[in-house]
Amino acid sequence: MSYSRQVAITARWRRGPGHLPDVLLRWAAGLGLGLLSLGLSSAATAAVMGGARAVPYDQALGRTREAARAVLARAGTESCLRGKLTNALLQMVASCEAAGQRNSLCELSNRAVVQPTWSKDFMEATARDVLGLINDPPRR
């Protein structure tokens, strides 16, 4: 390849924005950021879902019962009760999996923990359902 041809090719690659190298660079950066965000979101999901420690099933059942009762009794701030019920249900899911349980309470726990928003009404309905499945009717 002649020197003048090599200079012409190099000059084409060094032109301003909108030319092939810049497009490729932006595309590669976008792809890299996209892959990075997918990896981070997967890791975050795994951390949340894997964060609950499996305890014996009966112990998880007791903690879930206590959290449901606290929600219905409104024994705390809404954010505190949300955290208490969320943690109890996450632990219930982990304990169900560890014990090989596949009952209605385990299914309810699985469905509830993946809800993106937990309104007060949702928490109360979930607490009533939990207590009904545990055969511990809610106190009024």
Secondary structure, DSSP 8 states (H G I E B T S, - for coil): --HHHHHHHHHHHT--TTSHHHHHHHHHHHHHHHHHHHHHHHHHHHHHHH-S----HHHHHHHHHHHHHHHHHT-S-HHHHHHHHHHHHHHHHHHHHHHT--SHHHHHHHHHHT-S---HHHHHHHHHHHHHHTT-----
